[in-house]
Amino acid sequence: MKLDLGGLWLGLVGNICLTLLFFPVARGSAVLQFFGLTSEGSIKYHIWLGHAVMTFFTAHGICYIVYWALMGQMSQQTLKWSRSEISNVAGEISLLAGLGLWATTFPRIRRKMFELFFYTHYLYIVFVVFFVFHVGFTYACYMLPGFYLFLVDRYLRFLQSRRHVRLLSARILPAAGQTLELSFSKSPGLKYSPTSVLFLNVPGISKLQWHPFTVTSNSSLETDELSVVIKGEGKWTKKLYEMVSSSAAADHHFDVSVEGPYGPASTDFLRYTYIVHVYVYFSVSSRAKEVSRAEKTEQNRSKKIVDRIRSYS
């Protein structure tokens, strides 16, 4: 029947989208660098692919449920679990997990209930595991290369995040409302571009939540220090502000873990004739430092050229 064939093709198209789904969220992957993408800039592709995956898989499931009902095989097919063929029960569990995850990704829910969105995203583990049971391990090896890359990336980030970083200072910025600056020690060999993003985890607030913040320091000027500026707007950031404001936090007695920084390759903007700078509060510090350093470098370079011309004349 057409429903059977249509459901099959919907599932195949959904599998193609699933193949690409995890590539954008492998933050440290060379694949993103190859295409000139940053970890934060590629999230939109993950969102688009995620909506496509769930749309096709939901339509795939509906087609087969209707088909089984018309053929009078509903109870037989919905409870089918096979090791050698397609396992329908595994597919149903995978789809239900995906629907639970998908329901919290829409902007109105995600923005108002971010913690619900964050924790339900762990349903991807159930979704992928039962997807493998549904289609078989051999077929999944071909369909999930991005997921395996994501696992490697996630494991490396896990190793990095296990170690707590040394907090050098935590100070309140009273002129900017509920805003604070955290400064961490770093290796002088760690280089990053301005506007890079650092993910922070404070176990005293939540052991699972990681939040991204723009790095405000410059690795060329502050070789031993890395800083971020955080404004208390959500629940997590307000709790962090309260911790720093308290007398106990004044002595920096709280643990912090980090991931990153992640960011774009440095742009040689001095090659352009005209430059337009658009600043927001969080990025003005790092970008201003980068502009100042670049301008000084350019001035020194120009001075050397002039001196050489004079020496030849």
N, C-alpha and C positions, 0 to 999 in steps of 0.2 A: 504493500500500500504506500501511498504518497507520504503519509504521516511517518511511517517507518524510515523511509529514505530521507525525508526532510529532517527528522530528528538526528539521523546519522551525520548528515552534512553540517548541521548546526553544531554538533559536538566536535567535528573535525576543525571547523573554523575557530571554535572556542579553544581547542588545543593549540592552534597556531598562536593565538593571543597569549595563552598561558606560557608558551615557550619564551616569549619576550618579556613577560610580566616582571621577573625578578632582576633583570639586568639593570634597570634604573636605580634600584635601591642597594646595589653593591657599592657602597660609598668609596671604598679604596680601590675599586677595580680599574685596570688599565683600559677597559672597554670604554668607560666614560671619557677618559683623557684622549683616547683615539678619536672620538667624535667631537671633542672640544666641549664636553658637558661637565658641569659641576654637580655635586651630589644634591644640592638644593634646587638647581635648575632642572634636573632630570625628574624630579618628583611628579611633575605634571604628566609626563609620559606614563609613569606608573599608575596614576589616577585614571587616565584615559583607558589604558589597557585593562585595569581592574574592572571598570564599568563594562567594557566590551566582553571580558571573560564571563562575568556573571550574567550579562544579558543573553549571550549565546548559550551558556550552560543551563540557565533557567528555561529558555525556550526549548532546549534539547530535552530536559526532563519532562516538561509539560507535553511535548509531542509524544513521548513514549508512554506516559501515563494515560493519555487519551487513547492511544493506539491499543494498549493492553485492555482498557475498559471496553472498547469496541469489539475486541477479539474474545472477550470473556476470560482473560488470563490475568486479571488484576492481582488476585491473591497469590497465584503461582509465581508471577514474574517479580512482584515487589519484594518477595522474601527469598529470591534466588541468590545464593552465595556459591560461587564456583572458583576453584583454584586454577583451572585450565582455560576457562572462558571468561566473558565479561561478568563481573559480580555486581548485580543490581543493588544489593543492600549497601555495599560500600559506596557506590555512586550516590545513593540517596543520602547517606550520612555526610558525604563530602559536600553535596549540594546544600544541605541544611546548615552546615557549618559556614559555608560561603555566604549564604543568605543572611545569617546572623551577623557576620562581619560586614557585609555590604550595607546592611540597614543603618549602620552608624557612621558611614562614610560621607553622607550627604551634608553639605555645608551647614545647614541649620542645626543639625544634631551635633556635628563635629565641633562647632564653635561654642555651643552652649554647654555641651557635656563632653569635654575633651577627654577626661579620664575614662568615661565609658567607651569612647572611640578607641582610646589607646589600649585598654585591656582586652576588648573584644577582637582586636587585631591579632592577638595570639591564637585565635581560632584558625589562623592560616596553617598551623601545625596539624590540626585535625583534618583540615581541608586537603592538604597535600598527601598526608599519610593514607587516607582512604581513597584519594584519587589514584594512588599507586595500586592499591588493592583492587580498584575498579577496573583499570585498564591493563594491569599486569606490570611486573617489574621491568621486563625487557622493553616494552613499549615506552614506559616512563623514562627509561635511560635516554631515549631519543627525544622525548618531549620536554625534559626538565633540565637542560644544560645551564640555564640561567639560575635555577634554584640551587644547583650544586655550586656554582660560582658564589651565590649569595651565602651558602653555608660556610664556605672557606673564608669569605670576607667577614662574616659574622663571628666566626671562631677567632680570627685574628683580632677583631675589635674587642672580643670578650677577654682575650689575654691582656690587651692594653688596659681595659677598664678594671681589671682585678686589682691593679695597684692604685693606691691613693696618692694623689699628688700633694706636694707641700705648698700650703697656702701661705704666701709671704705677707699679704695684707688684705684686709677687708674694710673698706671705709665707706661711709655714707656721703652722698653728694646732696646736701640739703637744698642747693639752688635748683635742683631738677626734680623736686618732689620725692616720691618713694623710690629713689634710685641709688644704687650702690655700685662700687667697683671692686672686683676681685682680681688679685694679682697672684700668679703662680710661678714657681721656679721652673725653669726649663733648661735643657741642654743647649749650649751655644751652637751646636751643630744643627739644631732644628730650625729650618727655614720655611717660611710660609709667605703667601702673598697678602697684601692688604685686603680687607673685607672677607677673609677666610672665616669659616664657621667652626666653632668648638661646641661639642655636646657635653653638657654637664649633668652629673648625677650626684645628689646629696642624700646618702642613705638615711640621714636623720629626718628627712622629709618623706622620701619614697625610695625604696631599693630598686624599683622597676622603671621609674620615669627618667627619661633622658630628654633634656631640653636644649635646643640649639641657640647659640648667641654669637653675634659678630665679634671677632677679635679686634680690640681697639689699639693694641700695641703694634710695634713694627719690629720685625725680627732683625732688621739691619741696624736699628738704633738701640733697642733693648735686647741685647744678646742673651741675657740670663733670666729674662722675665717675660711673662705672657699675661695679658690683662683682658678682661671683658667688662662691659658696663651693662647692668641689668636693671630694668625698670619694673617695679612691682605693680603688675596689672592683673595677672591671674592668681589663682589660689596658690600655686607652687611658688611663684616669684614673691608673693606677699609673705608666705611663710619663711622664705629665705631672708627677706628683708627684716622680719621680726627676729630671726636667729642672729643676724649680724648686729642688730640694734641692741640685743640683750647683752648684759655684762659678761656672760659666759663666752659668747661669741667674740667679744672684744679681744680675747686672748687667742682667737683662731682655733678654738678647741672643737672643731667639727670636721668630719671627713668629707672629702670631695674626690670624685673620680671623673676622668675626662676621656673623650674620644675625639681624635682629630689632632690638629685642625685640618679641615678640608676646604679647598678653595680653588679658584681659577689660576691659571698660569699668569705671572705678572705681565701687565701690558705696558709696552714701551710707548706711552702716550706722548712723549716729547717729539715724536716724529711727525705729529700733526701740526698744521699751521694754527688752527684755532681749537681751543679746548673749553668745553662747558662742564663745570662741576655742579652736580646736584647733590647736596648733603642732607642727611638726616642726623639726628642727634647721636645715634649709636655708631655711625661710621665716620663722622667728621674727624675724629681724633687720628685714626690710623691713616686715612686718606690725606689729611693735611700733612702728617709727618712724611708720608711717601712723596707728596708733591714737593715739600721743602727739601728732602734729601735729593730728589731727582734734579731739582733746579740747581742745587749746589754742585752736583756732579756735572751738570751741563755747563755751568759757569766756569768750573775748573778746567773742563775740556776745552772750552772756548779760549780761556786764558792761555793754555798751553799752546794752542794753535797760533794765537797772536804772537806769543813769545818766539815761536819757531820762525814765523814770517819776519819778525824784526831781526832775528839772528842771521837769517839769510840775506836780508837787505843790507 
